Every structure is written in C-alpha cells, then in structure tokens.
Amino acid sequence: MPEEVERALPVGPVQVLKVSHHGSRSGTSEALLRRTRPQLALIGVGRNPFGHPHPEVLERLQAQGVRIARTDRMGAVRVLFGYAW
C-alpha cells in the first residue's frame, strides 16, 4: 500500500508484519517500520518481472533489524504464536 495509506493506519507495535504488495518500493516505509517495530517481516513473492521485493524495501527492513521470511526462497512460511485455533 502507498505511504499515504500507511500513515492513516491506526497501528502500533507488532511482532510480525506482512509486507505489502510483494515488497514493492512504494510500500513498507521507514515511518511504518518505526511505528510497528516488527521482529519478523513476511514477504509473499515468487519469480516476477518487477524485481519484487525491491532492494530498497529489503534495506529498510534490514536497517531496522527485522528478520525477513520470503516465500520465493523459503516456500510456504508458517508463524506460530503459541496457540492453536
């Protein structure tokens, strides 16, 4: 989602952040990362002609010390939160 939409989200700290639009450059701003302070970022992405996830997004995540899980490199990603449905 674009940065202007991110700014309007009423969110605070989270443990896990689903990176928007496969990690495109226009989303997952530094401001959002400072507000949410995720420990883990999930990027749903496969082979694509657009270069997703964008290197700038990966750099922003790494600069904030966020671990990154990518479906193009790891396959299906499962995150357990200590409870079952």
DRENDO-1510 file (C-alpha; in Angstrom, 1 decimal, always signed):
<recs>
REC; n; res; u; v; w
REC; 1; MET; +0.0; +0.0; +0.0 .
REC; 2; PRO; +1.2; +3.5; -0.6 .
REC; 3; GLU; +2.9; +5.5; +2.1 .
REC; 4; GLU; -0.1; +7.9; +2.5 .
REC; 5; VAL; -2.3; +4.9; +3.3 .
REC; 6; GLU; +0.3; +3.5; +5.7 .
REC; 7; ARG; +0.3; +6.9; +7.5 .
REC; 8; ALA; -3.5; +6.6; +8.0 .
REC; 9; LEU; -3.4; +3.2; +9.6 .
REC; 10; PRO; -4.0; +3.2; +13.4 .
REC; 11; VAL; -1.3; +0.7; +14.2 .
REC; 12; GLY; +1.3; +0.3; +16.9 .
REC; 13; PRO; +4.0; -2.3; +17.7 .
REC; 14; VAL; +3.5; -5.7; +16.1 .
REC; 15; GLN; +5.6; -8.9; +16.2 .
REC; 16; VAL; +5.0; -9.8; +12.6 .
REC; 17; LEU; +4.4; -7.6; +9.6 .
REC; 18; LYS; +3.1; -8.8; +6.3 .
REC; 19; VAL; +4.9; -6.7; +3.7 .
REC; 20; SER; +2.5; -5.1; +1.3 .
REC; 21; HIS; +2.4; -5.8; -2.5 .
REC; 22; HIS; +5.2; -8.4; -2.6 .
REC; 23; GLY; +7.7; -5.8; -1.3 .
REC; 24; SER; +7.2; -3.2; -3.9 .
REC; 25; ARG; +9.2; +0.1; -3.5 .
REC; 26; SER; +6.1; +2.2; -2.7 .
REC; 27; GLY; +5.2; +0.4; +0.5 .
REC; 28; THR; +6.7; -0.6; +3.9 .
REC; 29; SER; +8.0; +2.9; +4.6 .
REC; 30; GLU; +10.5; +3.7; +7.3 .
REC; 31; ALA; +7.8; +5.5; +9.1 .
REC; 32; LEU; +5.6; +2.4; +9.2 .
REC; 33; LEU; +8.6; +0.3; +10.4 .
REC; 34; ARG; +9.3; +2.8; +13.2 .
REC; 35; ARG; +5.7; +2.7; +14.3 .
REC; 36; THR; +5.2; -1.1; +14.2 .
REC; 37; ARG; +8.8; -2.2; +15.2 .
REC; 38; PRO; +8.2; -5.8; +13.8 .
REC; 39; GLN; +10.6; -8.6; +14.7 .
REC; 40; LEU; +9.7; -10.5; +11.5 .
REC; 41; ALA; +8.6; -9.4; +8.1 .
REC; 42; LEU; +6.7; -11.8; +5.8 .
REC; 43; ILE; +7.1; -11.2; +2.0 .
REC; 44; GLY; +4.8; -13.3; -0.2 .
REC; 45; VAL; +6.6; -13.3; -3.6 .
REC; 46; GLY; +7.6; -15.5; -6.4 .
REC; 47; ARG; +9.5; -15.1; -9.7 .
REC; 48; ASN; +8.3; -11.9; -11.3 .
REC; 49; PRO; +9.4; -9.3; -13.9 .
REC; 50; PHE; +9.0; -6.4; -11.5 .
REC; 51; GLY; +12.0; -7.1; -9.2 .
REC; 52; HIS; +9.9; -7.7; -6.1 .
REC; 53; PRO; +10.8; -7.5; -3.4 .
REC; 54; HIS; +12.5; -4.2; -4.1 .
REC; 55; PRO; +16.1; -3.8; -2.8 .
REC; 56; GLU; +15.1; -0.5; -1.0 .
REC; 57; VAL; +12.4; -2.4; +1.0 .
REC; 58; LEU; +14.9; -5.1; +1.9 .
REC; 59; GLU; +17.4; -2.4; +3.0 .
REC; 60; ARG; +14.8; -0.6; +5.1 .
REC; 61; LEU; +13.8; -3.9; +6.9 .
REC; 62; GLN; +17.5; -4.8; +7.5 .
REC; 63; ALA; +18.3; -1.3; +8.8 .
REC; 64; GLN; +15.6; -1.8; +11.4 .
REC; 65; GLY; +16.9; -5.2; +12.4 .
REC; 66; VAL; +13.9; -7.0; +11.1 .
REC; 67; ARG; +14.2; -10.7; +10.2 .
REC; 68; ILE; +12.8; -11.4; +6.7 .
REC; 69; ALA; +10.9; -14.5; +5.6 .
REC; 70; ARG; +10.4; -14.7; +1.8 .
REC; 71; THR; +8.2; -17.3; +0.1 .
REC; 72; ASP; +10.4; -17.2; -3.1 .
REC; 73; ARG; +13.3; -18.5; -1.0 .
REC; 74; MET; +11.6; -20.4; +1.8 .
REC; 75; GLY; +8.4; -21.7; +0.3 .
REC; 76; ALA; +5.4; -21.6; +2.5 .
REC; 77; VAL; +6.0; -19.7; +5.7 .
REC; 78; ARG; +4.3; -20.7; +8.9 .
REC; 79; VAL; +4.4; -18.5; +12.0 .
REC; 80; LEU; +3.3; -19.9; +15.3 .
REC; 81; PHE; +2.1; -17.6; +18.1 .
REC; 82; GLY; +1.9; -20.1; +20.9 .
REC; 83; TYR; -1.8; -21.0; +20.5 .
REC; 84; ALA; -3.9; -23.1; +18.1 .
REC; 85; TRP; -7.3; -22.4; +16.6 .
</recs>
